[in-house]
Amino acid sequence: MKNKGFTLIELLGSITLLAAIALIAFPAILSLLNNSQTEIDKAKKEYIESAAAEYVNDNINDYEKIKDSTKSIPVSILISEGYISESMIEPKDGWCVKVSVVEATNENGTKNLKYTYKFKTDC
């Protein structure tokens, strides 16, 4: 009866080939994960800015008086008022969201109240 199986040389060759593939693929996969995390954080910032726009729209009487200036909207207010779900904005890379603000700037003067929104953090 003949022995069936792999020889030691065949096993070592297979392991070496798999290690080489892993060494080539690992940096590419790691880069892909980092890029996706950056995109997630960017989407979260846009989510916060759109929540601030909704907040300003709902409280427009407070913002009509502010012409050609900037008003800061704390993210903690957006959370407490229900514009942002706290579970949606938990960051993975350490930027602190709850103490951050969104700056609403009115640049069009008195007639057209058009605001631009910018997420700002001091952390």
Secondary structure, 3 states (H helix, E strand, C coil): CCCCCCCHHHHHHHHHHHHHHHHHHHHHHHHHHHHHHHHHHHHHHHHHHHHHHHHHHHCHHHHHCCCCCEEEEEHHHHHHCCCCCHHHCCCCCCCCCCCCEEEEEECCCCCCCCEEEEEECCC
